[in-house]
Amino acid sequence: MENEDIKFGGSIKLNEYKKLNHYARRKLFVILHVAYFIVMFFVWLILVGGILGSTIFALIFTLILFTVIQIVVPFQIRGEYKSNQLLRSDVQYVVNRSGITQTRGVSKVFLDWNDFRSAFEYKDMFRILI
């Protein structure tokens, strides 16, 4: 089979960047909320006692944390996006059997397939970790 190149490119829009952050951080958010719930449960259990009261206390404070994160994180993501001109600039990719070549302006970077730690496929995007 011939060494065929697949070419694509464009720039990342704010909504795409938000989706990327959601996919990248959701596992961390779940771990954070579960750990916070457990800590709050045991804090209330040690200080006051009672499993039902501890569960309600931990649930309320975990929901408060969840709400605060849902409010703060979009502002953080928007700030990161607006302050990173490189992220918003146009980029072109050429993918072949050797690896991926990324071209941004006059800069060209070649990444061998062995350079990648992992890759994730979502319904609307790919995320590749170097």
N, C-alpha and C positions, 0 to 999 in steps of 0.2 A: 504494500500500500504506500502511496506517496506521502511525503511529509506535508500535509495540508495545514495551512494557517487559518485560524479563526480570528477575525478582527472585529473589535467593538470598542466603544468608548462613550464619553459624555462627561457630565459633571454630576455631582451628588446634590440633590435638592434637599431642603430642610426636612420635608416629610420623610424622605428616604433615610436621612441621617437619624431621625427620631425612631424609625423602625429598626435600623441597625442597632441603636443603643438599647432598644427594648429587647431584641433578641440576645444581645451580648450580656445584658445585665439581669435578665429575668431569673436565672438560676441563683445569682448572688442575692437578689431581693427575696426569693423564697427562703433561702438559708438564713438571711438576716431576720426575717419576720418570725420564723420558727424558733430561732435562738433567742430572740427578744421575748417571745411568748413564754418560753421555758424559764428564762431568767426572772421575768416578772411574776410568773406563777410561784416559783420557789421563794422569791423575796416576800411576797404577801403571805405565803404559807408559813415562813419562819417568823415574820413579824406579828401576824394576826392569827393565823391558823384557819383551818376549814378549807376543804377541797373545793366546795362550790364557790365560796367567796374568792378564793385564789384564782379559780378559772375565770370568773366574771371580771375580776380586776385585771388579769393578764390579757383577756380578750379586749377589754376596753382600751387599755394602753397600747396594745398591738394595733388596733384599729386607728387610734390617734397617730401612731407612727406611720402607718400606711397612708393616711390622709395627708400628713405633712410631706411625705416623700412624693406623693402624687402631685402636690402643689409645687414643690421645690425643684424636682428633677427636670421638668420641662423648661424652666427658666435657665437651669444650668446647661442643658443641651443646646438651647437656642444661643446662649452666650458663647459656648464652644464653637458652634457653627459660624456665627457672625465674626468671631475673632480669628478664624483660621482661613486665610485667603487660599492657601495651598489646597485645602480640603474642597473648596468651592470651584477651583480651577478645572478646566477641561483636561481630561486624560484619555489616552488611547491605549488599548491593549492588543497584543498579538499573542495568541495561545497556539502552541504546537507541541509536538512530542518532546522537545527539549526543555520547555518551560514556558514562562510568561515574560514577555517584554512589555514594560510600562513606559510610555512616552508622555511627558508633561512639558510642553514648550520645547526647549532645546535639550532637556534632560532625558536620558534614556537609561532604564534600569532593567537588567535581565535577572530573573529569578529561576533557578533550576528547581525542578520538582522536589528534589531532596531538601531544599531550603524551607519548605513548608512544614509546620508542626502539625496542623490539623485543618480540616475544611468542614464547613457546615452548609447544608442545602436547606433553604426554607422555601415556602410556596412562592415567594416573590423576589428572592435574592440569594446570593451565595456570600459566605463570609469565610475568608481564608486567613489563617494566622501564620505569621512568619516567625 
